[in-house]
């Protein structure tokens, strides 16, 4: 008994995917979305801005110069205090209203006009060796031992503190003026009343000693 002939099934060809294929479109969209999201994540992770930082420790009253600044890129979050932007030329000629440490970002609040500075620098001779910790921006106390000629001999009275917490402006070689000798001197920033006391002591031959405050050496990022 013979089997009936089965109907022939026509062979089907595989069709090349078309842009009209919904699955292909979905796949392309997923790839594109992944690329866009990846680029966005990388951009957010590297969102830094250029700002100016101090190349060295700068004291209050220092006139800002281009050589005092270096450009650094930092990531600033919301609510961060505004700093001096490096997207434009720095405002040269302004003075610092407070000390800025080496490597510290320069806050806009630290900049002011020369007329806003009320303290003035005065030079005080330094003994050898120089006390540790004397650098621009560091706080110091100024002590004085006045001359005492009682009893026909010249000596010095017990030291008294003339100034507490004065800021170091600079350390330099003593050449002329009220600072005698060829050693080093330290310039400290003083208000008018403090300045009068220190100048009077220098003019009358008192021995002045500058004593660094403990832990007073300014560090990067500190206000001093």
C-alpha positions, 0 to 999 in steps of 0.5 A, spaced: 500 500 500 503 506 497 503 512 501 499 518 498 504 524 496 505 529 501 504 536 499 511 540 497 513 545 502 516 551 499 523 553 502 523 560 505 529 565 504 532 569 510 530 576 509 535 581 511 533 585 517 530 592 515 530 599 518 523 598 519 524 592 523 522 594 530 527 589 534 532 592 530 530 599 532 530 598 539 536 595 539 540 601 536 536 606 541 539 602 547 546 602 544 545 610 543 542 611 550 548 607 553 553 611 549 549 618 551 549 616 559 556 613 559 558 620 556 554 624 561 557 620 567 564 621 565 563 629 564 560 629 571 565 625 574 570 630 571 566 637 572 572 641 574 573 649 574 580 653 573 581 657 579 587 661 582 591 658 588 597 662 591 604 660 589 607 661 596 604 664 603 602 671 602 600 676 608 595 681 609 596 687 605 600 684 600 599 687 593 597 681 588 601 680 582 601 675 577 607 671 579 603 670 586 598 665 582 598 659 579 592 655 576 589 649 579 583 645 577 578 643 582 571 640 583 567 645 587 560 643 590 554 647 591 554 652 597 562 653 596 565 659 598 567 663 591 574 663 589 578 667 584 576 664 577 582 663 572 577 663 566 579 671 566 585 675 568 586 676 575 585 683 578 592 685 579 593 691 584 588 689 589 591 687 596 589 681 601 585 683 607 587 676 610 593 671 609 593 666 604 597 660 605 601 656 600 597 652 595 591 655 598 585 657 593 584 665 593 577 666 596 574 673 593 572 675 600 580 675 601 581 681 596 580 688 598 582 695 596 589 698 599 584 703 603 581 697 607 588 695 610 589 699 617 595 695 619 602 697 617 608 693 617 614 695 622 621 692 622 623 688 628 631 686 629 631 678 630 636 674 634 641 669 631 638 663 630 632 665 627 626 663 631 622 657 628 616 658 624 617 665 622 613 666 615 608 671 612 601 670 615 604 667 622 601 670 628 607 672 633 607 676 640 612 682 641 615 682 648 619 688 650 625 689 655 626 697 657 633 699 659 633 701 666 639 705 669 637 705 676 643 704 681 648 707 676 648 701 672 645 700 665 640 694 665 634 691 662 627 691 666 623 685 666 620 683 659 612 685 658 608 683 652 607 689 647 603 686 642 599 679 642 597 675 635 601 680 630 601 677 623 608 676 620 608 681 614 615 679 611 622 676 614 628 680 611 635 683 611 636 689 616 639 695 612 637 701 615 631 705 619 630 704 626 632 697 625 640 697 626 645 692 624 646 687 619 642 681 621 635 679 619 629 683 621 621 681 621 616 685 619 609 685 623 603 688 621 600 693 627 594 697 628 596 704 630 596 704 638 600 697 637 605 701 632 606 707 637 608 702 643 613 698 638 616 704 635 617 708 642 621 701 645 625 701 638 627 709 639 629 708 646 633 702 646 629 697 648 630 689 647 624 686 643 623 679 642 618 676 637 615 669 639 611 665 634 605 663 637 604 655 638 601 652 632 601 658 628 604 656 622 599 657 616 598 651 612 595 650 605 587 651 606 588 655 612 586 662 614 592 663 618 
